[in-house]
Amino acid sequence: RQMCIRDRYVTGMVYEDGKLYAVSKNHNVLVVIDIAKEAVVEAWGLPSDLTDIRGLVKKGNTFEVVDHNRVVTLTMP
């Protein structure tokens, strides 16, 4: 069975330019979903020390998440 977004336990999302960026607490990944294609087009693994990700803010290629009441800045390629 193909994994879909509902299986990922999404705890933060941002929409920008036709793409939805979603962070998964259970799988510790940030996925990029192309809304028009209805498909995941990219996925990035997050540092393993992030264990309670909440929320997501996007600024260019930089993302901020809250993990255990601290703000963590992540830069994606």
Salt bridges, closest charged atoms under 4 A:
ASP7 OD2 - ARG1 NH2 2.88
GLU16 OE1 - LYS58 NZ 2.82
ASP52 OD1 - LYS25 NZ 2.92
ASP52 OD1 - ARG54 NH2 3.19
GLU64 OE2 - LYS59 NZ 3.75
ASP67 OD2 - ARG70 NH2 3.08
